[in-house]
Amino acid sequence: MANHSATKKDTRQAAKRRDRNKYYGKTTRNAIRDLKAISDKKAYDEKIPEVASMIDKLAKRGIIHKNKAANLKSKLAKKKA
């Protein structure tokens, strides 16, 4: 463990960010799973923009790569069609 106060603060911030990123990632994965389970086309169409927005936010925050976000959204759109 570091002795400098700035390094201790950085460690605390990193832990906070890690927990937040894990929460956002898990919440989005659950939303994707729930969306894939929907069989009603109308309900799927209503839910897909919300999930796509969550995926875009993950990519913007750097939690997932932008290409992974594009692939996830593409797969969801393909299932819609």
C-alpha positions, 0 to 999 in steps of 0.5 A, a space after each residue: 500500500 502506498 504512503 503518499 496521500 495522493 496515491 491513497 486517494 487515487 486508489 480510493 477513486 479507482 475502487 469507486 470507478 471500478 465498482 461503478 463500471 461493474 454496476 453499469 456493465 452488469 445492468 446493461 448485460 441484464 437488459 440485453 438478456 431480458 431483451 433477447 428473452 422478449 418474444 413479442 415484436 411490439 415490446 421488443 421494438 419499444 425496448 430496443 432504443 433504451 438498451 441501445 442507449 445503455 450500450 452507447 453509454 458504456 462505449 462512451 465511458 470506455 467500459 466496453 470498446 466501441 466496436 463491441 458496442 456496435 456488434 452488440 447493437 447489430 446483433 440486437 437489430 438483426 434479431 429484430 428483423 
